[in-house]
Amino acid sequence: MSAKIRTLIVDDEPLARRSLRLLLEKDPQIEILDECRNGREAVKAINSLSPDLLFLDIQMPEMDGFDVLARTGPEHIQAIIFVTAFDQYALKAFDVHALDYLLKPFDDERFAHALKRAKSQIEAREINRLSSRLLALLEERESERKVSIPQNNYLTRLMIKVSGRVVLLKVEEIDFIEAEGNYAKLNVGRKAHLLREKMHDLEARLDPAKFVRIHRSIIVNLDRIKEMHPHFNGDYIVVLEDGRQPRLSRTRREVLIHRLHRLNSSV
Protein backbone atom coordinates (compact mmCIF):
# COMPACT_ATOMS: atom_id res chain seq x y z
CA MET A 1 0.00 0.00 0.00
CA SER A 2 1.77 3.16 -1.20
CA ALA A 3 -0.63 5.91 -0.11
CA LYS A 4 -0.54 7.13 3.44
CA ILE A 5 -3.39 6.05 5.72
CA ARG A 6 -4.89 9.30 7.00
CA THR A 7 -5.73 8.62 10.65
CA LEU A 8 -7.77 10.44 13.29
CA ILE A 9 -7.52 9.80 17.06
CA VAL A 10 -10.58 10.47 19.25
CA ASP A 11 -10.29 10.02 23.03
CA ASP A 12 -11.08 12.25 26.00
CA GLU A 13 -8.09 10.93 27.99
CA PRO A 14 -4.76 12.69 27.20
CA LEU A 15 -2.73 9.62 28.19
CA ALA A 16 -4.75 7.38 25.86
CA ARG A 17 -4.31 9.80 22.95
CA ARG A 18 -0.56 9.96 23.61
CA SER A 19 -0.26 6.16 23.74
CA LEU A 20 -2.06 5.76 20.42
CA ARG A 21 0.03 8.49 18.80
CA LEU A 22 3.31 6.92 19.93
CA LEU A 23 2.29 3.54 18.53
CA LEU A 24 1.01 4.98 15.26
CA GLU A 25 4.11 7.10 14.71
CA LYS A 26 6.16 3.91 14.48
CA ASP A 27 4.32 2.94 11.31
CA PRO A 28 5.55 4.75 8.16
CA GLN A 29 2.22 4.13 6.41
CA ILE A 30 0.29 6.19 8.96
CA GLU A 31 -0.33 9.92 8.69
CA ILE A 32 -1.93 11.33 11.86
CA LEU A 33 -4.34 14.09 10.85
CA ASP A 34 -5.38 15.28 14.29
CA GLU A 35 -6.40 14.37 17.83
CA CYS A 36 -9.88 15.08 19.21
CA ARG A 37 -10.67 15.43 22.90
CA ASN A 38 -14.45 15.03 22.70
CA GLY A 39 -17.34 14.09 20.47
CA ARG A 40 -18.00 17.62 19.26
CA GLU A 41 -14.43 17.97 17.98
CA ALA A 42 -14.63 14.50 16.44
CA VAL A 43 -17.77 15.25 14.40
CA LYS A 44 -16.19 18.43 13.04
CA ALA A 45 -12.89 16.68 12.21
CA ILE A 46 -14.51 13.66 10.52
CA ASN A 47 -16.72 15.85 8.34
CA SER A 48 -13.87 18.14 7.30
CA LEU A 49 -10.93 15.72 7.07
CA SER A 50 -12.61 12.46 5.93
CA PRO A 51 -10.03 10.17 7.57
CA ASP A 52 -9.23 6.71 6.20
CA LEU A 53 -8.88 5.25 9.70
CA LEU A 54 -10.60 6.29 12.91
CA PHE A 55 -9.58 5.35 16.45
CA LEU A 56 -12.73 6.15 18.42
CA ASP A 57 -13.22 6.12 22.17
CA ILE A 58 -16.73 5.00 23.07
CA GLN A 59 -17.04 6.37 26.58
CA MET A 60 -16.79 10.16 26.38
CA PRO A 61 -18.84 12.75 28.30
CA GLU A 62 -21.73 14.64 26.67
CA MET A 63 -21.37 12.98 23.24
CA ASP A 64 -20.09 9.39 23.23
CA GLY A 65 -18.60 7.45 20.33
CA PHE A 66 -21.97 6.11 19.18
CA ASP A 67 -23.36 9.66 19.03
CA VAL A 68 -20.37 10.69 16.94
CA LEU A 69 -21.11 7.95 14.39
CA ALA A 70 -24.80 8.80 14.32
CA ARG A 71 -23.99 12.45 13.52
CA THR A 72 -21.32 11.84 10.90
CA GLY A 73 -22.75 8.86 9.02
CA PRO A 74 -20.99 5.46 8.85
CA GLU A 75 -20.88 5.65 5.05
CA HIS A 76 -18.05 8.21 5.30
CA ILE A 77 -15.69 5.97 7.27
CA GLN A 78 -13.37 3.42 5.63
CA ALA A 79 -12.03 1.73 8.75
CA ILE A 80 -12.66 2.12 12.46
CA ILE A 81 -11.15 0.72 15.64
CA PHE A 82 -13.15 1.29 18.80
CA VAL A 83 -11.13 2.09 21.91
CA THR A 84 -13.07 1.22 25.04
CA ALA A 85 -13.04 0.17 28.66
CA PHE A 86 -16.28 -1.80 28.29
CA ASP A 87 -16.45 -5.12 30.08
CA GLN A 88 -16.46 -8.40 28.18
CA TYR A 89 -20.26 -8.67 28.23
CA ALA A 90 -20.74 -5.29 26.55
CA LEU A 91 -18.08 -6.11 23.96
CA LYS A 92 -20.23 -8.92 22.56
CA ALA A 93 -22.04 -6.31 20.45
CA PHE A 94 -18.82 -5.51 18.61
CA ASP A 95 -18.07 -9.21 18.10
CA VAL A 96 -21.56 -9.88 16.73
CA HIS A 97 -21.17 -7.14 14.12
CA ALA A 98 -17.53 -8.03 13.32
CA LEU A 99 -16.19 -4.65 14.44
CA ASP A 100 -12.67 -4.35 15.80
CA TYR A 101 -11.87 -2.83 19.18
CA LEU A 102 -9.05 -2.24 21.63
CA LEU A 103 -9.94 -2.98 25.22
CA LYS A 104 -8.16 -0.65 27.64
CA PRO A 105 -5.50 -1.30 28.73
CA PHE A 106 -4.20 -2.98 25.56
CA ASP A 107 -0.69 -4.19 24.70
CA ASP A 108 1.43 -3.59 21.60
CA GLU A 109 0.58 -7.00 20.14
CA ARG A 110 -3.17 -6.42 20.30
CA PHE A 111 -2.72 -2.95 18.80
CA ALA A 112 -0.64 -4.33 15.93
CA HIS A 113 -3.30 -6.97 15.20
CA ALA A 114 -6.09 -4.39 15.07
CA LEU A 115 -4.07 -2.06 12.85
CA LYS A 116 -3.22 -4.89 10.45
CA ARG A 117 -6.91 -5.74 10.05
CA ALA A 118 -7.75 -2.08 9.46
CA LYS A 119 -5.10 -1.81 6.75
CA SER A 120 -6.50 -4.88 4.98
CA GLN A 121 -9.98 -3.40 5.13
CA ILE A 122 -8.82 -0.09 3.63
CA GLU A 123 -6.87 -1.87 0.91
CA ALA A 124 -9.93 -3.97 0.00
CA ARG A 125 -12.16 -0.86 0.08
CA GLU A 126 -14.81 -2.60 2.19
CA ILE A 127 -16.52 0.66 3.11
CA ASN A 128 -20.03 -0.59 2.21
CA ARG A 129 -19.69 -3.69 4.38
CA LEU A 130 -18.34 -1.61 7.26
CA SER A 131 -21.17 0.91 6.92
CA SER A 132 -23.82 -1.81 7.14
CA ARG A 133 -22.17 -3.30 10.24
CA LEU A 134 -21.96 0.11 11.91
CA LEU A 135 -25.59 0.88 11.06
CA ALA A 136 -26.67 -2.45 12.53
CA LEU A 137 -24.74 -1.67 15.72
CA LEU A 138 -26.28 1.81 15.99
CA GLU A 139 -29.73 0.37 15.30
CA GLU A 140 -29.30 -2.21 18.04
CA ARG A 141 -28.14 0.44 20.50
CA GLU A 142 -31.07 2.72 19.63
CA SER A 143 -33.57 -0.11 20.03
CA GLU A 144 -32.15 -0.97 23.45
CA ARG A 145 -32.28 2.69 24.44
CA LYS A 146 -35.94 2.93 23.45
CA VAL A 147 -37.02 -0.33 25.09
CA SER A 148 -37.87 1.50 28.29
CA ILE A 149 -40.30 3.82 26.45
CA PRO A 150 -43.91 2.61 26.85
CA GLN A 151 -45.39 1.40 23.58
CA ASN A 152 -48.31 3.84 23.82
CA ASN A 153 -45.81 6.71 23.46
CA TYR A 154 -45.38 5.79 19.80
CA LEU A 155 -47.78 7.00 17.15
CA THR A 156 -50.89 4.88 16.66
CA ARG A 157 -52.80 7.30 14.41
CA LEU A 158 -52.00 10.18 12.09
CA MET A 159 -54.28 13.06 11.10
CA ILE A 160 -54.33 13.53 7.33
CA LYS A 161 -56.44 15.65 4.99
CA VAL A 162 -58.55 13.78 2.42
CA SER A 163 -60.84 15.78 0.09
CA GLY A 164 -61.15 18.62 2.56
CA ARG A 165 -61.81 16.29 5.48
CA VAL A 166 -59.49 15.37 8.37
CA VAL A 167 -59.15 11.60 8.62
CA LEU A 168 -57.49 9.59 11.38
CA LEU A 169 -55.23 7.03 9.73
CA LYS A 170 -54.11 4.01 11.75
CA VAL A 171 -50.32 3.74 11.57
CA GLU A 172 -50.53 -0.05 11.24
CA GLU A 173 -52.33 0.42 7.89
CA ILE A 174 -49.29 2.11 6.31
CA ASP A 175 -47.31 -0.09 3.90
CA PHE A 176 -44.30 2.17 3.53
CA ILE A 177 -43.34 5.85 3.68
CA GLU A 178 -41.37 7.86 1.12
CA ALA A 179 -39.66 11.22 1.53
CA GLU A 180 -40.89 14.04 -0.71
CA GLY A 181 -39.03 17.19 0.25
CA ASN A 182 -40.39 18.41 3.59
CA TYR A 183 -43.28 15.97 3.28
CA ALA A 184 -43.69 12.27 3.99
CA LYS A 185 -45.70 10.26 1.45
CA LEU A 186 -47.74 7.60 3.25
CA ASN A 187 -48.48 4.63 1.01
CA VAL A 188 -51.63 2.84 2.14
CA GLY A 189 -52.69 0.15 -0.33
CA ARG A 190 -52.87 1.88 -3.71
CA LYS A 191 -53.60 5.25 -2.11
CA ALA A 192 -51.02 7.83 -1.02
CA HIS A 193 -51.32 10.69 1.47
CA LEU A 194 -48.92 13.56 2.07
CA LEU A 195 -48.01 14.49 5.63
CA ARG A 196 -46.07 17.67 6.32
CA GLU A 197 -43.35 16.11 8.44
CA LYS A 198 -39.70 15.26 7.78
CA MET A 199 -38.69 11.61 7.66
CA HIS A 200 -36.24 11.86 10.55
CA ASP A 201 -38.88 13.33 12.87
CA LEU A 202 -41.54 10.85 11.79
CA GLU A 203 -39.18 7.89 12.19
CA ALA A 204 -38.48 8.89 15.81
CA ARG A 205 -42.23 8.77 16.57
CA LEU A 206 -42.84 5.33 15.04
CA ASP A 207 -42.46 2.06 16.92
CA PRO A 208 -39.00 0.71 15.93
CA ALA A 209 -40.29 -2.83 16.44
CA LYS A 210 -42.75 -2.30 13.56
CA PHE A 211 -41.14 0.24 11.24
CA VAL A 212 -37.58 0.33 9.90
CA ARG A 213 -35.72 2.72 7.61
CA ILE A 214 -34.37 0.71 4.68
CA HIS A 215 -33.18 3.69 2.64
CA ARG A 216 -32.48 7.32 3.48
CA SER A 217 -35.82 8.17 1.87
CA ILE A 218 -37.90 5.08 2.74
CA ILE A 219 -39.42 3.65 5.94
CA VAL A 220 -41.23 0.32 5.64
CA ASN A 221 -43.78 -1.50 7.79
CA LEU A 222 -42.07 -4.80 8.72
CA ASP A 223 -45.43 -6.62 8.66
CA ARG A 224 -45.79 -5.78 4.95
CA ILE A 225 -42.54 -7.43 3.87
CA LYS A 226 -43.24 -10.69 2.08
CA GLU A 227 -39.86 -11.62 0.57
CA MET A 228 -36.26 -10.57 0.09
CA HIS A 229 -34.48 -11.59 -3.12
CA PRO A 230 -30.71 -11.45 -3.70
CA HIS A 231 -29.73 -9.23 -6.62
CA PHE A 232 -26.89 -9.81 -9.10
CA ASN A 233 -24.65 -7.07 -7.64
CA GLY A 234 -24.87 -8.28 -4.05
CA ASP A 235 -27.88 -6.14 -3.14
CA TYR A 236 -31.28 -7.40 -2.08
CA ILE A 237 -34.74 -6.56 -3.40
CA VAL A 238 -37.53 -6.13 -0.84
CA VAL A 239 -40.94 -7.36 -1.99
CA LEU A 240 -44.08 -6.25 -0.15
CA GLU A 241 -47.30 -8.22 0.10
CA ASP A 242 -48.86 -6.20 -2.74
CA GLY A 243 -45.85 -6.80 -5.00
CA ARG A 244 -44.26 -3.38 -4.75
CA GLN A 245 -40.49 -3.22 -4.34
CA PRO A 246 -39.26 -0.21 -2.32
CA ARG A 247 -35.55 0.58 -2.59
CA LEU A 248 -33.23 -1.07 -0.08
CA SER A 249 -29.93 0.68 0.61
CA ARG A 250 -26.94 -1.67 0.68
CA THR A 251 -25.70 -0.08 3.92
CA ARG A 252 -29.07 -0.71 5.61
CA ARG A 253 -29.47 -4.32 4.52
CA GLU A 254 -28.00 -5.80 7.70
CA VAL A 255 -30.16 -3.48 9.82
CA LEU A 256 -33.28 -4.80 8.10
CA ILE A 257 -32.20 -8.44 8.40
CA HIS A 258 -31.40 -7.91 12.08
CA ARG A 259 -34.83 -6.37 12.72
CA LEU A 260 -36.63 -9.15 10.83
CA HIS A 261 -34.82 -11.76 12.90
CA ARG A 262 -35.86 -9.97 16.10
CA LEU A 263 -39.45 -9.76 14.87
CA ASN A 264 -39.46 -13.46 14.01
CA SER A 265 -38.02 -14.47 17.38
CA SER A 266 -40.70 -12.50 19.23
CA VAL A 267 -43.56 -14.25 17.43
C-alpha positions as CSV (number, residue, x, y, z in Angstrom):
1,M,0.0,0.0,0.0
2,S,1.8,3.2,-1.2
3,A,-0.6,5.9,-0.1
4,K,-0.5,7.1,3.4
5,I,-3.4,6.0,5.7
6,R,-4.9,9.3,7.0
7,T,-5.7,8.6,10.6
8,L,-7.8,10.4,13.3
9,I,-7.5,9.8,17.1
10,V,-10.6,10.5,19.3
11,D,-10.3,10.0,23.0
12,D,-11.1,12.2,26.0
13,E,-8.1,10.9,28.0
14,P,-4.8,12.7,27.2
15,L,-2.7,9.6,28.2
16,A,-4.8,7.4,25.9
17,R,-4.3,9.8,22.9
18,R,-0.6,10.0,23.6
19,S,-0.3,6.2,23.7
20,L,-2.1,5.8,20.4
21,R,0.0,8.5,18.8
22,L,3.3,6.9,19.9
23,L,2.3,3.5,18.5
24,L,1.0,5.0,15.3
25,E,4.1,7.1,14.7
26,K,6.2,3.9,14.5
27,D,4.3,2.9,11.3
28,P,5.6,4.8,8.2
29,Q,2.2,4.1,6.4
30,I,0.3,6.2,9.0
31,E,-0.3,9.9,8.7
32,I,-1.9,11.3,11.9
33,L,-4.3,14.1,10.9
34,D,-5.4,15.3,14.3
35,E,-6.4,14.4,17.8
36,C,-9.9,15.1,19.2
37,R,-10.7,15.4,22.9
38,N,-14.4,15.0,22.7
39,G,-17.3,14.1,20.5
40,R,-18.0,17.6,19.3
41,E,-14.4,18.0,18.0
42,A,-14.6,14.5,16.4
43,V,-17.8,15.3,14.4
44,K,-16.2,18.4,13.0
45,A,-12.9,16.7,12.2
46,I,-14.5,13.7,10.5
47,N,-16.7,15.8,8.3
48,S,-13.9,18.1,7.3
49,L,-10.9,15.7,7.1
50,S,-12.6,12.5,5.9
51,P,-10.0,10.2,7.6
52,D,-9.2,6.7,6.2
53,L,-8.9,5.2,9.7
54,L,-10.6,6.3,12.9
55,F,-9.6,5.3,16.4
56,L,-12.7,6.1,18.4
57,D,-13.2,6.1,22.2
58,I,-16.7,5.0,23.1
59,Q,-17.0,6.4,26.6
60,M,-16.8,10.2,26.4
61,P,-18.8,12.7,28.3
62,E,-21.7,14.6,26.7
63,M,-21.4,13.0,23.2
64,D,-20.1,9.4,23.2
65,G,-18.6,7.5,20.3
66,F,-22.0,6.1,19.2
67,D,-23.4,9.7,19.0
68,V,-20.4,10.7,16.9
69,L,-21.1,7.9,14.4
70,A,-24.8,8.8,14.3
71,R,-24.0,12.4,13.5
72,T,-21.3,11.8,10.9
73,G,-22.7,8.9,9.0
74,P,-21.0,5.5,8.8
75,E,-20.9,5.7,5.0
76,H,-18.1,8.2,5.3
77,I,-15.7,6.0,7.3
78,Q,-13.4,3.4,5.6
79,A,-12.0,1.7,8.8
80,I,-12.7,2.1,12.5
81,I,-11.1,0.7,15.6
82,F,-13.1,1.3,18.8
83,V,-11.1,2.1,21.9
84,T,-13.1,1.2,25.0
85,A,-13.0,0.2,28.7
86,F,-16.3,-1.8,28.3
87,D,-16.5,-5.1,30.1
88,Q,-16.5,-8.4,28.2
89,Y,-20.3,-8.7,28.2
90,A,-20.7,-5.3,26.6
91,L,-18.1,-6.1,24.0
92,K,-20.2,-8.9,22.6
93,A,-22.0,-6.3,20.5
94,F,-18.8,-5.5,18.6
95,D,-18.1,-9.2,18.1
96,V,-21.6,-9.9,16.7
97,H,-21.2,-7.1,14.1
98,A,-17.5,-8.0,13.3
99,L,-16.2,-4.7,14.4
100,D,-12.7,-4.4,15.8
101,Y,-11.9,-2.8,19.2
102,L,-9.1,-2.2,21.6
103,L,-9.9,-3.0,25.2
104,K,-8.2,-0.6,27.6
105,P,-5.5,-1.3,28.7
106,F,-4.2,-3.0,25.6
107,D,-0.7,-4.2,24.7
108,D,1.4,-3.6,21.6
109,E,0.6,-7.0,20.1
110,R,-3.2,-6.4,20.3
111,F,-2.7,-2.9,18.8
112,A,-0.6,-4.3,15.9
113,H,-3.3,-7.0,15.2
114,A,-6.1,-4.4,15.1
115,L,-4.1,-2.1,12.9
116,K,-3.2,-4.9,10.5
117,R,-6.9,-5.7,10.1
118,A,-7.7,-2.1,9.5
119,K,-5.1,-1.8,6.7
120,S,-6.5,-4.9,5.0
121,Q,-10.0,-3.4,5.1
122,I,-8.8,-0.1,3.6
123,E,-6.9,-1.9,0.9
124,A,-9.9,-4.0,0.0
125,R,-12.2,-0.9,0.1
126,E,-14.8,-2.6,2.2
127,I,-16.5,0.7,3.1
128,N,-20.0,-0.6,2.2
129,R,-19.7,-3.7,4.4
130,L,-18.3,-1.6,7.3
131,S,-21.2,0.9,6.9
132,S,-23.8,-1.8,7.1
133,R,-22.2,-3.3,10.2
134,L,-22.0,0.1,11.9
135,L,-25.6,0.9,11.1
136,A,-26.7,-2.5,12.5
137,L,-24.7,-1.7,15.7
138,L,-26.3,1.8,16.0
139,E,-29.7,0.4,15.3
140,E,-29.3,-2.2,18.0
141,R,-28.1,0.4,20.5
142,E,-31.1,2.7,19.6
143,S,-33.6,-0.1,20.0
144,E,-32.1,-1.0,23.5
145,R,-32.3,2.7,24.4
146,K,-35.9,2.9,23.5
147,V,-37.0,-0.3,25.1
148,S,-37.9,1.5,28.3
149,I,-40.3,3.8,26.5
150,P,-43.9,2.6,26.8
151,Q,-45.4,1.4,23.6
152,N,-48.3,3.8,23.8
153,N,-45.8,6.7,23.5
154,Y,-45.4,5.8,19.8
155,L,-47.8,7.0,17.1
156,T,-50.9,4.9,16.7
157,R,-52.8,7.3,14.4
158,L,-52.0,10.2,12.1
159,M,-54.3,13.1,11.1
160,I,-54.3,13.5,7.3
161,K,-56.4,15.6,5.0
162,V,-58.6,13.8,2.4
163,S,-60.8,15.8,0.1
164,G,-61.1,18.6,2.6
165,R,-61.8,16.3,5.5
166,V,-59.5,15.4,8.4
167,V,-59.2,11.6,8.6
168,L,-57.5,9.6,11.4
169,L,-55.2,7.0,9.7
170,K,-54.1,4.0,11.7
171,V,-50.3,3.7,11.6
172,E,-50.5,0.0,11.2
173,E,-52.3,0.4,7.9
174,I,-49.3,2.1,6.3
175,D,-47.3,-0.1,3.9
176,F,-44.3,2.2,3.5
177,I,-43.3,5.9,3.7
178,E,-41.4,7.9,1.1
179,A,-39.7,11.2,1.5
180,E,-40.9,14.0,-0.7
181,G,-39.0,17.2,0.3
182,N,-40.4,18.4,3.6
183,Y,-43.3,16.0,3.3
184,A,-43.7,12.3,4.0
185,K,-45.7,10.3,1.5
186,L,-47.7,7.6,3.3
187,N,-48.5,4.6,1.0
188,V,-51.6,2.8,2.1
189,G,-52.7,0.2,-0.3
190,R,-52.9,1.9,-3.7
191,K,-53.6,5.3,-2.1
192,A,-51.0,7.8,-1.0
193,H,-51.3,10.7,1.5
194,L,-48.9,13.6,2.1
195,L,-48.0,14.5,5.6
196,R,-46.1,17.7,6.3
197,E,-43.4,16.1,8.4
198,K,-39.7,15.3,7.8
199,M,-38.7,11.6,7.7
200,H,-36.2,11.9,10.6
201,D,-38.9,13.3,12.9
202,L,-41.5,10.8,11.8
203,E,-39.2,7.9,12.2
204,A,-38.5,8.9,15.8
205,R,-42.2,8.8,16.6
206,L,-42.8,5.3,15.0
207,D,-42.5,2.1,16.9
208,P,-39.0,0.7,15.9
209,A,-40.3,-2.8,16.4
210,K,-42.7,-2.3,13.6
211,F,-41.1,0.2,11.2
212,V,-37.6,0.3,9.9
213,R,-35.7,2.7,7.6
214,I,-34.4,0.7,4.7
215,H,-33.2,3.7,2.6
216,R,-32.5,7.3,3.5
217,S,-35.8,8.2,1.9
218,I,-37.9,5.1,2.7
219,I,-39.4,3.6,5.9
220,V,-41.2,0.3,5.6
221,N,-43.8,-1.5,7.8
222,L,-42.1,-4.8,8.7
223,D,-45.4,-6.6,8.7
224,R,-45.8,-5.8,5.0
225,I,-42.5,-7.4,3.9
226,K,-43.2,-10.7,2.1
227,E,-39.9,-11.6,0.6
228,M,-36.3,-10.6,0.1
229,H,-34.5,-11.6,-3.1
230,P,-30.7,-11.4,-3.7
231,H,-29.7,-9.2,-6.6
232,F,-26.9,-9.8,-9.1
233,N,-24.7,-7.1,-7.6
234,G,-24.9,-8.3,-4.0
235,D,-27.9,-6.1,-3.1
236,Y,-31.3,-7.4,-2.1
237,I,-34.7,-6.6,-3.4
238,V,-37.5,-6.1,-0.8
239,V,-40.9,-7.4,-2.0
240,L,-44.1,-6.2,-0.2
241,E,-47.3,-8.2,0.1
242,D,-48.9,-6.2,-2.7
243,G,-45.9,-6.8,-5.0
244,R,-44.3,-3.4,-4.8
245,Q,-40.5,-3.2,-4.3
246,P,-39.3,-0.2,-2.3
247,R,-35.6,0.6,-2.6
248,L,-33.2,-1.1,-0.1
249,S,-29.9,0.7,0.6
250,R,-26.9,-1.7,0.7
251,T,-25.7,-0.1,3.9
252,R,-29.1,-0.7,5.6
253,R,-29.5,-4.3,4.5
254,E,-28.0,-5.8,7.7
255,V,-30.2,-3.5,9.8
256,L,-33.3,-4.8,8.1
257,I,-32.2,-8.4,8.4
258,H,-31.4,-7.9,12.1
259,R,-34.8,-6.4,12.7
260,L,-36.6,-9.1,10.8
261,H,-34.8,-11.8,12.9
262,R,-35.9,-10.0,16.1
263,L,-39.4,-9.8,14.9
264,N,-39.5,-13.5,14.0
265,S,-38.0,-14.5,17.4
266,S,-40.7,-12.5,19.2
267,V,-43.6,-14.2,17.4
